[in-house]
Amino acid sequence: MSANPIVTVPCDVKDLALADAGKRRTEWAFQSMPVLQTIRKQFIKTQPLAGIRIAACLHVTSETANLMITLRDGGADIVLCASNPLSTQDDVAATLVRDYNIPTYAIKGESNESYYSHISAALDHKPQITMDDGCDLVTIMHKERRELLEGVLGGTEETTTGVIRLHAMSKDGVLRYPVIAINDAMTKHFFDNRYGTGQSTIDGILRATNVLLAGLNVVVCGYGWCGRGVATRARGLGSNVIVTEVDPVKALEAVMDGYRVMSMQEAAAIGDIFITVTGNKGVLARDDFEKMKNGAIVCNSGHFNVEIDLEALGKMASSRRQVRDFVEEYAMRDGRRIYVLGEGRLINLCSAEGHPASVMDMSFANQALSVELVVKNHAKMEKRVYPVPEDIDRHVARMKLEAMGVKIDRLTPEQEKYLGSWSEGT
Ligand SMILES: NC(=O)c1ccc[n+]([C@@H]2O[C@H](COP(=O)([O-])OP(=O)(O)OC[C@H]3O[C@@H](n4cnc5c(N)ncnc54)[C@H](O)[C@@H]3O)[C@@H](O)[C@H]2O)c1
C-alpha cells in the first residue's frame, strides 16, 4: 500500500484508496502501447505542449490514463472528465489523481447531474485545447460557455458520432475553432472501431450475461466499421449473425460477407441478442419490442444511449428488476421478458473494459500527434473539421508495424515513377 496519499490536485473520484489497483492496471496497459511509449519519450525531450491547458473528456480507462500521462509529460496542463457516466474505471481515476497529479472528475455510475458538473469543472480549466469523445466539451462550450471560446486554439474528436456533429456545426458555420477528426484516421477507425469494438462488445455481453453465443441469432444493427467488427466476432463464436442496415451499399456488403440481411421488423421476431451500433436513435423501438421473443437480450455499443428506445420499453413493461450487474429485466404485460444490458449505454465500456490497449495505442498516438499539430499550426487553421494528416496516419502505422516486428517492402524508384506517371507503358 502507498503511504497516506497527499492529494494536491482538484478532483472528484470515487475512492482514492483504489489507486494502487489503478496504477497496476495503467502500467499493464502501457506495456501494450508501444507507439504511445515512443511518443512519450519524444514528448519528454521536446516538450511540445509546454504550458498548454488541455481539457479532455474521454472514457476514463487505463489506456486513456496513458494518453493523459503522455500529454502531461509533453508539458501540458491537463484535466480529465468522463465522456460517459458508466464507462469510468474508478481505480484508474484514483491513480491519475494520486500518483500522476492529473485533475480528474469521473465516477462510474454517476448521475446525469454529476456527469455534467464534471464536464463543467473541466471547462473551468479554461482549455486552449479540447479533446472530446462524443463532442460534449465542444457542444457545451458553444451552447453555454461561449466566453471560453475565444481562448481555444483547437480540439480533437475521437469518435464517429462526435465527428458527425462537428461536420453539422461546421456546415452551419457555428464551429468556432478547428477540430481534428481523429476517428477518420485510417489507423483509428480501421482498427479501433472494427477490431476494438468488435472484440470488446462481445466481451461486454459475455461478462454481463455469461450466455453461450454459439447457435444464437445475433442481430447486429448497423454494418459500419464497428458493426462489421461485432458481426465478425459474433460469427467467430458460432452465432448466426443477422445484419440490419439502412444504407444499401453496406447492406449489400453484409450480404456478400455471408450474413443474413433483413429489415428490423423481420429480425425482431427471430433475434436472441440485439446489438445496436449505428450512431443513430430509435434503432430498436416499440414495434420491434412487440415482436421480440421471450428472453431477448438488447444492448448498444454506439456512442449515445439513444439507439434503444428505453422509454418506450419502460412504458410497455409492467415491472423491472435488476437480475445481474448490468442486466435489467423488463417484464412485459403479455408475460414476455426482455433483458437490457448496461442501461443501453456502450456495453463494451459498461460491463467490460473497453478496447484493448494495443488498439487504443494507435487511436491515442493519433490524438497525441494531432494535439501537437494544433499547438504548432493553430494560427494557420480555419474554424472547421480537419482530417488527421496522412503523414501522421502512415507514421503511426509504421511505428506500430515496427513495434510488432513486421517488415514491409518499399517502392523502388522505378515503381514509384511507374505509379506516378500516365505516360509509362502498360
Ligand atoms: N463502443 C465503442 O467503444 C465505440 C467505438 C467506436 C465508435 N463507436 C460509436 O459506434 C457508432 C457507430 O460507429 P461506426 O464507426 O461503426 O459508424 P459508421 O458510420 O461506420 O456505421 C454506422 C452504420 O449504421 C448504419 N445505420 C444508421 N442508422 C441505422 C438504422 N436505423 N438501422 C440500421 N443501420 C443504421 C449506417 O448506415 C452505417 O452503415 C457511433 O456512435 C460511434 O461513435 C463506439
Ligand as a Chemical Component Dictionary entry (heavy atoms), coordinates in Angstrom:
data_LIG
# 
_chem_comp.id                   LIG 
_chem_comp.type                 NON-POLYMER 
_chem_comp.pdbx_formal_charge   0 
_chem_comp.three_letter_code    LIG 
# 
loop_
_chem_comp_atom.comp_id 
_chem_comp_atom.atom_id 
_chem_comp_atom.alt_atom_id 
_chem_comp_atom.type_symbol 
_chem_comp_atom.charge 
_chem_comp_atom.model_Cartn_x 
_chem_comp_atom.model_Cartn_y 
_chem_comp_atom.model_Cartn_z 
_chem_comp_atom.pdbx_ordinal 
LIG N1  N1  N 0  -18.366 1.126 -28.378 1  
LIG C1  C1  C 0  -17.263 1.787 -28.677 2  
LIG O1  O1  O 0  -16.261 1.721 -27.983 3  
LIG C2  C2  C 0  -17.231 2.596 -29.936 4  
LIG C3  C3  C 0  -16.032 2.756 -30.630 5  
LIG C4  C4  C 0  -16.037 3.494 -31.822 6  
LIG C5  C5  C 0  -17.216 4.075 -32.269 7  
LIG N2  N2  N 1  -18.358 3.927 -31.507 8  
LIG C6  C6  C 0  -19.658 4.504 -31.900 9  
LIG O2  O2  O 0  -20.374 3.492 -32.617 10 
LIG C7  C7  C 0  -21.284 4.098 -33.530 11 
LIG C8  C8  C 0  -21.022 3.542 -34.942 12 
LIG O3  O3  O 0  -19.709 3.912 -35.365 13 
LIG P1  P1  P 0  -19.118 3.419 -36.776 14 
LIG O4  O4  O 0  -17.727 3.937 -36.825 15 
LIG O5  O5  O -1 -19.406 1.985 -36.995 16 
LIG O6  O6  O 0  -20.039 4.307 -37.755 17 
LIG P2  P2  P 0  -20.332 4.044 -39.309 18 
LIG O7  O7  O 0  -20.842 5.331 -39.823 19 
LIG O8  O8  O 0  -19.158 3.399 -39.955 20 
LIG O9  O9  O 0  -21.509 2.946 -39.279 21 
LIG C9  C9  C 0  -22.798 3.172 -38.809 22 
LIG C10 C10 C 0  -23.737 2.356 -39.694 23 
LIG O10 O10 O 0  -25.049 2.346 -39.114 24 
LIG C11 C11 C 0  -25.977 2.408 -40.189 25 
LIG N3  N3  N 0  -27.279 2.875 -39.677 26 
LIG C12 C12 C 0  -27.676 4.128 -39.387 27 
LIG N4  N4  N 0  -28.944 4.121 -38.947 28 
LIG C13 C13 C 0  -29.363 2.828 -38.962 29 
LIG C14 C14 C 0  -30.570 2.171 -38.601 30 
LIG N5  N5  N 0  -31.630 2.847 -38.164 31 
LIG N6  N6  N 0  -30.619 0.820 -38.729 32 
LIG C15 C15 C 0  -29.559 0.101 -39.187 33 
LIG N7  N7  N 0  -28.389 0.685 -39.544 34 
LIG C16 C16 C 0  -28.297 2.027 -39.418 35 
LIG C17 C17 C 0  -25.331 3.356 -41.193 36 
LIG O11 O11 O 0  -25.891 3.189 -42.484 37 
LIG C18 C18 C 0  -23.877 2.916 -41.109 38 
LIG O12 O12 O 0  -23.556 1.912 -42.052 39 
LIG C19 C19 C 0  -21.043 5.602 -33.401 40 
LIG O13 O13 O 0  -21.957 6.120 -32.455 41 
LIG C20 C20 C 0  -19.635 5.685 -32.835 42 
LIG O14 O14 O 0  -19.394 6.903 -32.190 43 
LIG C21 C21 C 0  -18.400 3.178 -30.384 44 
# 
loop_
_chem_comp_bond.comp_id 
_chem_comp_bond.atom_id_1 
_chem_comp_bond.atom_id_2 
_chem_comp_bond.value_order 
_chem_comp_bond.pdbx_ordinal 
LIG N1  C1  SING 1  
LIG C1  O1  DOUB 2  
LIG C1  C2  SING 3  
LIG C2  C3  SING 4  
LIG C2  C21 DOUB 5  
LIG C3  C4  DOUB 6  
LIG C4  C5  SING 7  
LIG C5  N2  DOUB 8  
LIG N2  C6  SING 9  
LIG N2  C21 SING 10 
LIG C6  O2  SING 11 
LIG C6  C20 SING 12 
LIG O2  C7  SING 13 
LIG C7  C8  SING 14 
LIG C7  C19 SING 15 
LIG C8  O3  SING 16 
LIG O3  P1  SING 17 
LIG P1  O4  DOUB 18 
LIG P1  O5  SING 19 
LIG P1  O6  SING 20 
LIG O6  P2  SING 21 
LIG P2  O7  DOUB 22 
LIG P2  O8  SING 23 
LIG P2  O9  SING 24 
LIG O9  C9  SING 25 
LIG C9  C10 SING 26 
LIG C10 O10 SING 27 
LIG C10 C18 SING 28 
LIG O10 C11 SING 29 
LIG C11 N3  SING 30 
LIG C11 C17 SING 31 
LIG N3  C12 SING 32 
LIG N3  C16 SING 33 
LIG C12 N4  DOUB 34 
LIG N4  C13 SING 35 
LIG C13 C14 SING 36 
LIG C13 C16 DOUB 37 
LIG C14 N5  SING 38 
LIG C14 N6  DOUB 39 
LIG N6  C15 SING 40 
LIG C15 N7  DOUB 41 
LIG N7  C16 SING 42 
LIG C17 O11 SING 43 
LIG C17 C18 SING 44 
LIG C18 O12 SING 45 
LIG C19 O13 SING 46 
LIG C19 C20 SING 47 
LIG C20 O14 SING 48 
# 
